[in-house]
Amino acid sequence: MSPRNSWSSNRVKIELEDTLKTLDRLETHLPEPLTLTESIGELETTLALYDQLTETESTDG
């Protein structure tokens, strides 16, 4: 990666902190604890269902 496209250390830290806050927020809404792999699978399933829903809405309207 060229230096022009790389993130500064501060930017990396900010992004990691933001990701951690998001994961903490999501965890509070889960009915049971999940592993990272299970969480990724759940998110992928949710996104796929959301994509189907938005496709259906766009063809119905």
Predicted model as a PDB file, atoms N, CA, C, CB and O in Angstrom, pLDDT in the B-factor column:
MODEL        1                                                                  
ATOM      1  N   MET A   1       0.859  -1.173   0.000  1.00 48.00           N  
ATOM      2  CA  MET A   1       0.000   0.000   0.000  1.00 48.00           C  
ATOM      3  C   MET A   1       0.904   1.234   0.000  1.00 48.00           C  
ATOM      4  CB  MET A   1      -0.977  -0.001   1.235  1.00 48.00           C  
ATOM      5  O   MET A   1       1.890   1.283   0.735  1.00 48.00           O  
ATOM      6  N   SER A   2       0.579   2.195  -0.797  1.00 53.00           N  
ATOM      7  CA  SER A   2       1.389   3.396  -0.872  1.00 53.00           C  
ATOM      8  C   SER A   2       1.133   4.278   0.349  1.00 53.00           C  
ATOM      9  CB  SER A   2       1.096   4.166  -2.169  1.00 53.00           C  
ATOM     10  O   SER A   2       0.044   4.226   0.920  1.00 53.00           O  
ATOM     11  N   PRO A   3       2.107   5.082   0.760  1.00 57.00           N  
ATOM     12  CA  PRO A   3       1.928   5.947   1.931  1.00 57.00           C  
ATOM     13  C   PRO A   3       0.739   6.886   1.797  1.00 57.00           C  
ATOM     14  CB  PRO A   3       3.177   6.756   2.168  1.00 57.00           C  
ATOM     15  O   PRO A   3       0.113   7.249   2.792  1.00 57.00           O  
ATOM     16  N   ARG A   4       0.434   7.272   0.589  1.00 67.00           N  
ATOM     17  CA  ARG A   4      -0.670   8.202   0.367  1.00 67.00           C  
ATOM     18  C   ARG A   4      -2.016   7.572   0.729  1.00 67.00           C  
ATOM     19  CB  ARG A   4      -0.683   8.665  -1.090  1.00 67.00           C  
ATOM     20  O   ARG A   4      -2.950   8.285   1.095  1.00 67.00           O  
ATOM     21  N   ASN A   5      -2.126   6.234   0.629  1.00 78.00           N  
ATOM     22  CA  ASN A   5      -3.372   5.535   0.929  1.00 78.00           C  
ATOM     23  C   ASN A   5      -3.420   4.941   2.329  1.00 78.00           C  
ATOM     24  CB  ASN A   5      -3.587   4.450  -0.069  1.00 78.00           C  
ATOM     25  O   ASN A   5      -4.452   4.402   2.730  1.00 78.00           O  
ATOM     26  N   SER A   6      -2.338   5.026   3.075  1.00 89.00           N  
ATOM     27  CA  SER A   6      -2.319   4.392   4.388  1.00 89.00           C  
ATOM     28  C   SER A   6      -2.906   5.317   5.454  1.00 89.00           C  
ATOM     29  CB  SER A   6      -0.889   3.992   4.763  1.00 89.00           C  
ATOM     30  O   SER A   6      -2.898   6.540   5.314  1.00 89.00           O  
ATOM     31  N   TRP A   7      -3.406   4.708   6.506  1.00 89.00           N  
ATOM     32  CA  TRP A   7      -3.984   5.461   7.607  1.00 89.00           C  
ATOM     33  C   TRP A   7      -2.914   5.789   8.625  1.00 89.00           C  
ATOM     34  CB  TRP A   7      -5.127   4.681   8.262  1.00 89.00           C  
ATOM     35  O   TRP A   7      -1.960   5.032   8.806  1.00 89.00           O  
ATOM     36  N   SER A   8      -3.073   6.905   9.278  1.00 92.00           N  
ATOM     37  CA  SER A   8      -2.169   7.259  10.367  1.00 92.00           C  
ATOM     38  C   SER A   8      -2.481   6.373  11.566  1.00 92.00           C  
ATOM     39  CB  SER A   8      -2.297   8.769  10.739  1.00 92.00           C  
ATOM     40  O   SER A   8      -3.548   5.761  11.630  1.00 92.00           O  
ATOM     41  N   SER A   9      -1.572   6.304  12.498  1.00 92.00           N  
ATOM     42  CA  SER A   9      -1.790   5.515  13.717  1.00 92.00           C  
ATOM     43  C   SER A   9      -3.020   6.008  14.460  1.00 92.00           C  
ATOM     44  CB  SER A   9      -0.557   5.580  14.636  1.00 92.00           C  
ATOM     45  O   SER A   9      -3.782   5.215  15.012  1.00 92.00           O  
ATOM     46  N   ASN A  10      -3.208   7.306  14.471  1.00 92.00           N  
ATOM     47  CA  ASN A  10      -4.368   7.881  15.155  1.00 92.00           C  
ATOM     48  C   ASN A  10      -5.663   7.445  14.479  1.00 92.00           C  
ATOM     49  CB  ASN A  10      -4.274   9.417  15.179  1.00 92.00           C  
ATOM     50  O   ASN A  10      -6.642   7.127  15.154  1.00 92.00           O  
ATOM     51  N   ARG A  11      -5.670   7.428  13.162  1.00 93.00           N  
ATOM     52  CA  ARG A  11      -6.868   7.000  12.423  1.00 93.00           C  
ATOM     53  C   ARG A  11      -7.179   5.544  12.711  1.00 93.00           C  
ATOM     54  CB  ARG A  11      -6.681   7.208  10.908  1.00 93.00           C  
ATOM     55  O   ARG A  11      -8.339   5.186  12.912  1.00 93.00           O  
ATOM     56  N   VAL A  12      -6.152   4.698  12.734  1.00 93.00           N  
ATOM     57  CA  VAL A  12      -6.348   3.280  13.042  1.00 93.00           C  
ATOM     58  C   VAL A  12      -6.946   3.137  14.436  1.00 93.00           C  
ATOM     59  CB  VAL A  12      -5.010   2.499  12.941  1.00 93.00           C  
ATOM     60  O   VAL A  12      -7.882   2.364  14.639  1.00 93.00           O  
ATOM     61  N   LYS A  13      -6.406   3.879  15.388  1.00 93.00           N  
ATOM     62  CA  LYS A  13      -6.901   3.821  16.768  1.00 93.00           C  
ATOM     63  C   LYS A  13      -8.375   4.246  16.824  1.00 93.00           C  
ATOM     64  CB  LYS A  13      -6.042   4.726  17.694  1.00 93.00           C  
ATOM     65  O   LYS A  13      -9.181   3.594  17.487  1.00 93.00           O  
ATOM     66  N   ILE A  14      -8.720   5.314  16.147  1.00 94.00           N  
ATOM     67  CA  ILE A  14     -10.100   5.807  16.124  1.00 94.00           C  
ATOM     68  C   ILE A  14     -11.028   4.760  15.517  1.00 94.00           C  
ATOM     69  CB  ILE A  14     -10.193   7.129  15.332  1.00 94.00           C  
ATOM     70  O   ILE A  14     -12.106   4.505  16.053  1.00 94.00           O  
ATOM     71  N   GLU A  15     -10.621   4.152  14.403  1.00 93.00           N  
ATOM     72  CA  GLU A  15     -11.446   3.135  13.751  1.00 93.00           C  
ATOM     73  C   GLU A  15     -11.626   1.910  14.642  1.00 93.00           C  
ATOM     74  CB  GLU A  15     -10.824   2.723  12.417  1.00 93.00           C  
ATOM     75  O   GLU A  15     -12.724   1.359  14.717  1.00 93.00           O  
ATOM     76  N   LEU A  16     -10.568   1.480  15.314  1.00 91.00           N  
ATOM     77  CA  LEU A  16     -10.669   0.333  16.208  1.00 91.00           C  
ATOM     78  C   LEU A  16     -11.579   0.634  17.395  1.00 91.00           C  
ATOM     79  CB  LEU A  16      -9.284  -0.076  16.701  1.00 91.00           C  
ATOM     80  O   LEU A  16     -12.381  -0.212  17.791  1.00 91.00           O  
ATOM     81  N   GLU A  17     -11.463   1.818  17.956  1.00 93.00           N  
ATOM     82  CA  GLU A  17     -12.329   2.203  19.077  1.00 93.00           C  
ATOM     83  C   GLU A  17     -13.783   2.265  18.634  1.00 93.00           C  
ATOM     84  CB  GLU A  17     -11.895   3.561  19.659  1.00 93.00           C  
ATOM     85  O   GLU A  17     -14.674   1.841  19.369  1.00 93.00           O  
ATOM     86  N   ASP A  18     -14.027   2.790  17.444  1.00 92.00           N  
ATOM     87  CA  ASP A  18     -15.389   2.867  16.919  1.00 92.00           C  
ATOM     88  C   ASP A  18     -15.967   1.473  16.688  1.00 92.00           C  
ATOM     89  CB  ASP A  18     -15.414   3.673  15.614  1.00 92.00           C  
ATOM     90  O   ASP A  18     -17.133   1.219  16.988  1.00 92.00           O  
ATOM     91  N   THR A  19     -15.150   0.579  16.157  1.00 88.00           N  
ATOM     92  CA  THR A  19     -15.588  -0.798  15.937  1.00 88.00           C  
ATOM     93  C   THR A  19     -15.912  -1.472  17.262  1.00 88.00           C  
ATOM     94  CB  THR A  19     -14.511  -1.596  15.184  1.00 88.00           C  
ATOM     95  O   THR A  19     -16.913  -2.180  17.366  1.00 88.00           O  
ATOM     96  N   LEU A  20     -15.083  -1.262  18.267  1.00 88.00           N  
ATOM     97  CA  LEU A  20     -15.334  -1.841  19.583  1.00 88.00           C  
ATOM     98  C   LEU A  20     -16.637  -1.319  20.183  1.00 88.00           C  
ATOM     99  CB  LEU A  20     -14.168  -1.541  20.522  1.00 88.00           C  
ATOM    100  O   LEU A  20     -17.406  -2.090  20.757  1.00 88.00           O  
ATOM    101  N   LYS A  21     -16.887  -0.031  20.058  1.00 89.00           N  
ATOM    102  CA  LYS A  21     -18.144   0.545  20.562  1.00 89.00           C  
ATOM    103  C   LYS A  21     -19.345  -0.071  19.848  1.00 89.00           C  
ATOM    104  CB  LYS A  21     -18.150   2.080  20.380  1.00 89.00           C  
ATOM    105  O   LYS A  21     -20.361  -0.378  20.472  1.00 89.00           O  
ATOM    106  N   THR A  22     -19.216  -0.246  18.541  1.00 87.00           N  
ATOM    107  CA  THR A  22     -20.308  -0.840  17.768  1.00 87.00           C  
ATOM    108  C   THR A  22     -20.554  -2.281  18.203  1.00 87.00           C  
ATOM    109  CB  THR A  22     -19.995  -0.786  16.262  1.00 87.00           C  
ATOM    110  O   THR A  22     -21.701  -2.691  18.379  1.00 87.00           O  
ATOM    111  N   LEU A  23     -19.482  -3.047  18.377  1.00 82.00           N  
ATOM    112  CA  LEU A  23     -19.636  -4.430  18.816  1.00 82.00           C  
ATOM    113  C   LEU A  23     -20.228  -4.510  20.218  1.00 82.00           C  
ATOM    114  CB  LEU A  23     -18.294  -5.145  18.778  1.00 82.00           C  
ATOM    115  O   LEU A  23     -21.072  -5.367  20.483  1.00 82.00           O  
ATOM    116  N   ASP A  24     -19.803  -3.640  21.105  1.00 83.00           N  
ATOM    117  CA  ASP A  24     -20.369  -3.598  22.459  1.00 83.00           C  
ATOM    118  C   ASP A  24     -21.862  -3.292  22.407  1.00 83.00           C  
ATOM    119  CB  ASP A  24     -19.641  -2.545  23.321  1.00 83.00           C  
ATOM    120  O   ASP A  24     -22.652  -3.904  23.127  1.00 83.00           O  
ATOM    121  N   ARG A  25     -22.245  -2.347  21.557  1.00 85.00           N  
ATOM    122  CA  ARG A  25     -23.649  -1.972  21.418  1.00 85.00           C  
ATOM    123  C   ARG A  25     -24.469  -3.141  20.856  1.00 85.00           C  
ATOM    124  CB  ARG A  25     -23.786  -0.734  20.507  1.00 85.00           C  
ATOM    125  O   ARG A  25     -25.578  -3.406  21.320  1.00 85.00           O  
ATOM    126  N   LEU A  26     -23.923  -3.829  19.866  1.00 80.00           N  
ATOM    127  CA  LEU A  26     -24.614  -4.979  19.298  1.00 80.00           C  
ATOM    128  C   LEU A  26     -24.756  -6.106  20.309  1.00 80.00           C  
ATOM    129  CB  LEU A  26     -23.879  -5.477  18.071  1.00 80.00           C  
ATOM    130  O   LEU A  26     -25.793  -6.766  20.372  1.00 80.00           O  
ATOM    131  N   GLU A  27     -23.721  -6.321  21.092  1.00 78.00           N  
ATOM    132  CA  GLU A  27     -23.740  -7.406  22.067  1.00 78.00           C  
ATOM    133  C   GLU A  27     -24.866  -7.239  23.082  1.00 78.00           C  
ATOM    134  CB  GLU A  27     -22.405  -7.485  22.786  1.00 78.00           C  
ATOM    135  O   GLU A  27     -25.443  -8.226  23.537  1.00 78.00           O  
ATOM    136  N   THR A  28     -25.179  -6.004  23.435  1.00 81.00           N  
ATOM    137  CA  THR A  28     -26.230  -5.775  24.422  1.00 81.00           C  
ATOM    138  C   THR A  28     -27.602  -6.159  23.893  1.00 81.00           C  
ATOM    139  CB  THR A  28     -26.236  -4.324  24.849  1.00 81.00           C  
ATOM    140  O   THR A  28     -28.536  -6.329  24.677  1.00 81.00           O  
ATOM    141  N   HIS A  29     -27.744  -6.300  22.573  1.00 80.00           N  
ATOM    142  CA  HIS A  29     -29.027  -6.646  21.974  1.00 80.00           C  
ATOM    143  C   HIS A  29     -29.154  -8.131  21.632  1.00 80.00           C  
ATOM    144  CB  HIS A  29     -29.238  -5.828  20.734  1.00 80.00           C  
ATOM    145  O   HIS A  29     -30.204  -8.573  21.165  1.00 80.00           O  
ATOM    146  N   LEU A  30     -28.095  -8.894  21.861  1.00 77.00           N  
ATOM    147  CA  LEU A  30     -28.142 -10.318  21.534  1.00 77.00           C  
ATOM    148  C   LEU A  30     -28.807 -11.103  22.660  1.00 77.00           C  
ATOM    149  CB  LEU A  30     -26.726 -10.861  21.270  1.00 77.00           C  
ATOM    150  O   LEU A  30     -28.554 -10.833  23.834  1.00 77.00           O  
ATOM    151  N   PRO A  31     -29.646 -12.062  22.318  1.00 77.00           N  
ATOM    152  CA  PRO A  31     -30.302 -12.867  23.347  1.00 77.00           C  
ATOM    153  C   PRO A  31     -29.327 -13.802  24.067  1.00 77.00           C  
ATOM    154  CB  PRO A  31     -31.425 -13.678  22.726  1.00 77.00           C  
ATOM    155  O   PRO A  31     -29.565 -14.192  25.210  1.00 77.00           O  
ATOM    156  N   GLU A  32     -28.238 -14.156  23.400  1.00 80.00           N  
ATOM    157  CA  GLU A  32     -27.219 -15.005  24.005  1.00 80.00           C  
ATOM    158  C   GLU A  32     -25.863 -14.638  23.418  1.00 80.00           C  
ATOM    159  CB  GLU A  32     -27.535 -16.512  23.778  1.00 80.00           C  
ATOM    160  O   GLU A  32     -25.784 -14.124  22.302  1.00 80.00           O  
ATOM    161  N   PRO A  33     -24.798 -14.900  24.168  1.00 79.00           N  
ATOM    162  CA  PRO A  33     -23.465 -14.565  23.661  1.00 79.00           C  
ATOM    163  C   PRO A  33     -23.117 -15.403  22.422  1.00 79.00           C  
ATOM    164  CB  PRO A  33     -22.406 -14.782  24.763  1.00 79.00           C  
ATOM    165  O   PRO A  33     -23.466 -16.581  22.346  1.00 79.00           O  
ATOM    166  N   LEU A  34     -22.444 -14.800  21.477  1.00 79.00           N  
ATOM    167  CA  LEU A  34     -22.001 -15.486  20.264  1.00 79.00           C  
ATOM    168  C   LEU A  34     -20.497 -15.342  20.114  1.00 79.00           C  
ATOM    169  CB  LEU A  34     -22.725 -14.931  19.018  1.00 79.00           C  
ATOM    170  O   LEU A  34     -19.905 -14.370  20.585  1.00 79.00           O  
ATOM    171  N   THR A  35     -19.885 -16.313  19.456  1.00 84.00           N  
ATOM    172  CA  THR A  35     -18.479 -16.178  19.109  1.00 84.00           C  
ATOM    173  C   THR A  35     -18.375 -15.192  17.942  1.00 84.00           C  
ATOM    174  CB  THR A  35     -17.844 -17.569  18.742  1.00 84.00           C  
ATOM    175  O   THR A  35     -19.385 -14.826  17.341  1.00 84.00           O  
ATOM    176  N   LEU A  36     -17.187 -14.778  17.636  1.00 81.00           N  
ATOM    177  CA  LEU A  36     -16.989 -13.865  16.512  1.00 81.00           C  
ATOM    178  C   LEU A  36     -17.478 -14.509  15.213  1.00 81.00           C  
ATOM    179  CB  LEU A  36     -15.500 -13.467  16.390  1.00 81.00           C  
ATOM    180  O   LEU A  36     -18.132 -13.854  14.401  1.00 81.00           O  
ATOM    181  N   THR A  37     -17.165 -15.779  15.019  1.00 87.00           N  
ATOM    182  CA  THR A  37     -17.596 -16.477  13.809  1.00 87.00           C  
ATOM    183  C   THR A  37     -19.112 -16.541  13.733  1.00 87.00           C  
ATOM    184  CB  THR A  37     -17.008 -17.888  13.763  1.00 87.00           C  
ATOM    185  O   THR A  37     -19.691 -16.314  12.671  1.00 87.00           O  
ATOM    186  N   GLU A  38     -19.763 -16.851  14.858  1.00 86.00           N  
ATOM    187  CA  GLU A  38     -21.224 -16.893  14.877  1.00 86.00           C  
ATOM    188  C   GLU A  38     -21.813 -15.510  14.605  1.00 86.00           C  
ATOM    189  CB  GLU A  38     -21.727 -17.427  16.226  1.00 86.00           C  
ATOM    190  O   GLU A  38     -22.816 -15.379  13.904  1.00 86.00           O  
ATOM    191  N   SER A  39     -21.186 -14.495  15.158  1.00 81.00           N  
ATOM    192  CA  SER A  39     -21.666 -13.125  14.956  1.00 81.00           C  
ATOM    193  C   SER A  39     -21.575 -12.725  13.492  1.00 81.00           C  
ATOM    194  CB  SER A  39     -20.866 -12.144  15.818  1.00 81.00           C  
ATOM    195  O   SER A  39     -22.494 -12.114  12.946  1.00 81.00           O  
ATOM    196  N   ILE A  40     -20.467 -13.073  12.866  1.00 84.00           N  
ATOM    197  CA  ILE A  40     -20.295 -12.764  11.442  1.00 84.00           C  
ATOM    198  C   ILE A  40     -21.364 -13.478  10.632  1.00 84.00           C  
ATOM    199  CB  ILE A  40     -18.881 -13.172  10.950  1.00 84.00           C  
ATOM    200  O   ILE A  40     -21.958 -12.884   9.732  1.00 84.00           O  
ATOM    201  N   GLY A  41     -21.616 -14.743  10.939  1.00 88.00           N  
ATOM    202  CA  GLY A  41     -22.655 -15.499  10.245  1.00 88.00           C  
ATOM    203  C   GLY A  41     -24.027 -14.875  10.417  1.00 88.00           C  
ATOM    204  O   GLY A  41     -24.792 -14.782   9.457  1.00 88.00           O  
ATOM    205  N   GLU A  42     -24.345 -14.444  11.637  1.00 84.00           N  
ATOM    206  CA  GLU A  42     -25.628 -13.793  11.903  1.00 84.00           C  
ATOM    207  C   GLU A  42     -25.757 -12.491  11.109  1.00 84.00           C  
ATOM    208  CB  GLU A  42     -25.784 -13.513  13.407  1.00 84.00           C  
ATOM    209  O   GLU A  42     -26.814 -12.204  10.547  1.00 84.00           O  
ATOM    210  N   LEU A  43     -24.684 -11.713  11.066  1.00 84.00           N  
ATOM    211  CA  LEU A  43     -24.712 -10.458  10.319  1.00 84.00           C  
ATOM    212  C   LEU A  43     -24.867 -10.711   8.822  1.00 84.00           C  
ATOM    213  CB  LEU A  43     -23.440  -9.652  10.586  1.00 84.00           C  
ATOM    214  O   LEU A  43     -25.612 -10.001   8.146  1.00 84.00           O  
ATOM    215  N   GLU A  44     -24.171 -11.712   8.305  1.00 89.00           N  
ATOM    216  CA  GLU A  44     -24.289 -12.027   6.881  1.00 89.00           C  
ATOM    217  C   GLU A  44     -25.713 -12.462   6.539  1.00 89.00           C  
ATOM    218  CB  GLU A  44     -23.288 -13.129   6.489  1.00 89.00           C  
ATOM    219  O   GLU A  44     -26.251 -12.070   5.503  1.00 89.00           O  
ATOM    220  N   THR A  45     -26.321 -13.268   7.404  1.00 90.00           N  
ATOM    221  CA  THR A  45     -27.697 -13.703   7.191  1.00 90.00           C  
ATOM    222  C   THR A  45     -28.655 -12.519   7.229  1.00 90.00           C  
ATOM    223  CB  THR A  45     -28.099 -14.741   8.241  1.00 90.00           C  
ATOM    224  O   THR A  45     -29.546 -12.404   6.388  1.00 90.00           O  
ATOM    225  N   THR A  46     -28.467 -11.649   8.199  1.00 88.00           N  
ATOM    226  CA  THR A  46     -29.326 -10.471   8.327  1.00 88.00           C  
ATOM    227  C   THR A  46     -29.201  -9.567   7.109  1.00 88.00           C  
ATOM    228  CB  THR A  46     -28.979  -9.691   9.597  1.00 88.00           C  
ATOM    229  O   THR A  46     -30.201  -9.072   6.591  1.00 88.00           O  
ATOM    230  N   LEU A  47     -27.970  -9.353   6.654  1.00 88.00           N  
ATOM    231  CA  LEU A  47     -27.761  -8.514   5.465  1.00 88.00           C  
ATOM    232  C   LEU A  47     -28.405  -9.140   4.225  1.00 88.00           C  
ATOM    233  CB  LEU A  47     -26.253  -8.296   5.221  1.00 88.00           C  
ATOM    234  O   LEU A  47     -28.998  -8.430   3.413  1.00 88.00           O  
ATOM    235  N   ALA A  48     -28.294 -10.458   4.076  1.00 91.00           N  
ATOM    236  CA  ALA A  48     -28.898 -11.124   2.924  1.00 91.00           C  
ATOM    237  C   ALA A  48     -30.422 -10.982   2.964  1.00 91.00           C  
ATOM    238  CB  ALA A  48     -28.497 -12.615   2.890  1.00 91.00           C  
ATOM    239  O   ALA A  48     -31.049 -10.722   1.937  1.00 91.00           O  
ATOM    240  N   LEU A  49     -31.014 -11.152   4.145  1.00 89.00           N  
ATOM    241  CA  LEU A  49     -32.464 -10.983   4.271  1.00 89.00           C  
ATOM    242  C   LEU A  49     -32.873  -9.542   3.988  1.00 89.00           C  
ATOM    243  CB  LEU A  49     -32.933 -11.397   5.673  1.00 89.00           C  
ATOM    244  O   LEU A  49     -33.892  -9.296   3.343  1.00 89.00           O  
ATOM    245  N   TYR A  50     -32.084  -8.603   4.467  1.00 86.00           N  
ATOM    246  CA  TYR A  50     -32.366  -7.191   4.213  1.00 86.00           C  
ATOM    247  C   TYR A  50     -32.283  -6.892   2.717  1.00 86.00           C  
ATOM    248  CB  TYR A  50     -31.386  -6.293   4.996  1.00 86.00           C  
ATOM    249  O   TYR A  50     -33.118  -6.166   2.177  1.00 86.00           O  
ATOM    250  N   ASP A  51     -31.278  -7.451   2.054  1.00 88.00           N  
ATOM    251  CA  ASP A  51     -31.144  -7.256   0.606  1.00 88.00           C  
ATOM    252  C   ASP A  51     -32.363  -7.806  -0.125  1.00 88.00           C  
ATOM    253  CB  ASP A  51     -29.861  -7.934   0.084  1.00 88.00           C  
ATOM    254  O   ASP A  51     -32.871  -7.170  -1.048  1.00 88.00           O  
ATOM    255  N   GLN A  52     -32.837  -8.987   0.283  1.00 89.00           N  
ATOM    256  CA  GLN A  52     -34.026  -9.567  -0.338  1.00 89.00           C  
ATOM    257  C   GLN A  52     -35.244  -8.680  -0.111  1.00 89.00           C  
ATOM    258  CB  GLN A  52     -34.287 -10.975   0.213  1.00 89.00           C  
ATOM    259  O   GLN A  52     -36.053  -8.478  -1.017  1.00 89.00           O  
ATOM    260  N   LEU A  53     -35.367  -8.160   1.089  1.00 86.00           N  
ATOM    261  CA  LEU A  53     -36.491  -7.302   1.423  1.00 86.00           C  
ATOM    262  C   LEU A  53     -36.483  -6.034   0.577  1.00 86.00           C  
ATOM    263  CB  LEU A  53     -36.464  -6.948   2.906  1.00 86.00           C  
ATOM    264  O   LEU A  53     -37.516  -5.631   0.044  1.00 86.00           O  
ATOM    265  N   THR A  54     -35.320  -5.411   0.457  1.00 84.00           N  
ATOM    266  CA  THR A  54     -35.249  -4.175  -0.324  1.00 84.00           C  
ATOM    267  C   THR A  54     -35.476  -4.454  -1.815  1.00 84.00           C  
ATOM    268  CB  THR A  54     -33.885  -3.486  -0.112  1.00 84.00           C  
ATOM    269  O   THR A  54     -36.045  -3.617  -2.515  1.00 84.00           O  
ATOM    270  N   GLU A  55     -35.038  -5.621  -2.312  1.00 85.00           N  
ATOM    271  CA  GLU A  55     -35.296  -5.980  -3.707  1.00 85.00           C  
ATOM    272  C   GLU A  55     -36.792  -6.179  -3.936  1.00 85.00           C  
ATOM    273  CB  GLU A  55     -34.520  -7.259  -4.093  1.00 85.00           C  
ATOM    274  O   GLU A  55     -37.337  -5.739  -4.949  1.00 85.00           O  
ATOM    275  N   THR A  56     -37.444  -6.836  -2.997  1.00 85.00           N  
ATOM    276  CA  THR A  56     -38.879  -7.074  -3.102  1.00 85.00           C  
ATOM    277  C   THR A  56     -39.636  -5.749  -3.078  1.00 85.00           C  
ATOM    278  CB  THR A  56     -39.362  -7.992  -1.961  1.00 85.00           C  
ATOM    279  O   THR A  56     -40.568  -5.550  -3.857  1.00 85.00           O  
ATOM    280  N   GLU A  57     -39.239  -4.852  -2.194  1.00 81.00           N  
ATOM    281  CA  GLU A  57     -39.898  -3.550  -2.104  1.00 81.00           C  
ATOM    282  C   GLU A  57     -39.716  -2.755  -3.388  1.00 81.00           C  
ATOM    283  CB  GLU A  57     -39.356  -2.757  -0.914  1.00 81.00           C  
ATOM    284  O   GLU A  57     -40.638  -2.072  -3.832  1.00 81.00           O  
ATOM    285  N   SER A  58     -38.533  -2.839  -3.986  1.00 81.00           N  
ATOM    286  CA  SER A  58     -38.287  -2.047  -5.194  1.00 81.00           C  
ATOM    287  C   SER A  58     -39.035  -2.612  -6.399  1.00 81.00           C  
ATOM    288  CB  SER A  58     -36.789  -1.989  -5.493  1.00 81.00           C  
ATOM    289  O   SER A  58     -39.390  -1.861  -7.308  1.00 81.00           O  
ATOM    290  N   THR A  59     -39.279  -3.923  -6.423  1.00 81.00           N  
ATOM    291  CA  THR A  59     -40.037  -4.497  -7.545  1.00 81.00           C  
ATOM    292  C   THR A  59     -41.529  -4.376  -7.330  1.00 81.00           C  
ATOM    293  CB  THR A  59     -39.668  -5.959  -7.745  1.00 81.00           C  
ATOM    294  O   THR A  59     -42.291  -4.386  -8.297  1.00 81.00           O  
ATOM    295  N   ASP A  60     -41.970  -4.260  -6.076  1.00 76.00           N  
ATOM    296  CA  ASP A  60     -43.401  -4.098  -5.782  1.00 76.00           C  
ATOM    297  C   ASP A  60     -43.880  -2.673  -5.998  1.00 76.00           C  
ATOM    298  CB  ASP A  60     -43.690  -4.515  -4.354  1.00 76.00           C  
ATOM    299  O   ASP A  60     -45.059  -2.441  -6.266  1.00 76.00           O  
ATOM    300  N   GLY A  61     -42.975  -1.730  -5.883  1.00 63.00           N  
ATOM    301  CA  GLY A  61     -43.378  -0.335  -5.910  1.00 63.00           C  
ATOM    302  C   GLY A  61     -43.244   0.265  -7.228  1.00 63.00           C  
ATOM    303  O   GLY A  61     -43.549   1.445  -7.403  1.00 63.00           O  
TER     304      GLY A  61                                                      
ENDMDL                                                                          
END                                                                             
